Amino acid sequence: MAVTSPRPPRDTTRAPKRQHRKVCSFCVEKINYIDYKEISRLRRFVSDRGKILPRRVTGTCARHQRPLTTALERARAIALLPYTTETH
């Protein structure tokens, strides 16, 4: 039977790091309509695998995340953006 040594106690004296809140880029630029033809802007909100990135990653507010999703789906439907990427 193997004998394991007890783990050393964790260092709990450090305070947790606070990350600053991400700001919605559409609110900052005062964009009301998200155009599905602006591929350069839409690519920032898609992962390298072609998935739509969540709000917690991009910092987009809920008011703009919904039309952003619609714009990305429209751009995919008319083949401006791929549904997935080719992987090997």
N, C-alpha and C positions, 0 to 999 in steps of 0.2 A: 504494500500500500504506500503510495507516494505521499510525502508530507509537503504541504504547501506553506509558504511563509505568508503571514498576514500582510495585506497591502498597507503601504504607508498612508498616513492621514492626508487628506486633500488640503491644499492651501485655500482656505476660505477667507483670507484677509483682503483679497483683491475685490474691488467693486466691479460689477458688470459694466461692460462698455456700452455707452448709449450711442446709437446710430441716429444721425439726423434724418428727419422725415423727407422722403422724396417728394418732389413737387411735380404736379401734372404739367407737362410741356405744352399741352393744348390750352390750359388755363393761362399760363404765363404769356403765350403768344396771342391770346385772345382769339382763338380759332373756334368758330361756331360750327362749321361744316367740315367734316373729315372726308376729303375727296379720295375715292378709291383708285383714281388714276395717278396719284402722287406716290409712286412706288418707292422712291428714295426715303420718304417719310415713313411709309408703312413697314419697310424692312427692319426698322429699329425695334418693332414690336413683335417680331417673329423670330423663333429660335433657329439655330443652324439646321435643325431637323424639320423645320417648316411648321412648328406648332406655335399657336398664339401664346405669348407670354402673359402670365397673370399680373394683376394689378400690383401685388406686393413686390414684384420684380421690377416692373417698369415705372411705378409711381404714378400711373394714370389714375385720375379720379373716376368714380363710378359713372358719373354723368358722361364722360368721354369714352370710357371703356366699352360701353354698349354700342355706340356708333362706330367705334374703331373695329370691333368684331364684325359688324355688318360690312364695313368697307373692305376688310381683309377677305371675307367670304365672297364678296362681289369680285374683287381682284382675282381671286382664285378661279372663280367661275368663268371668267373671260380670258384666263390663262396669262394674266399679268404677273401672278405669283404662283409658284408651284404648290401643290398640296403637300408633297413630301420631297425629300432630296434623295438622290441615288446614293446608296451606300453599298460598299463591297467589303 
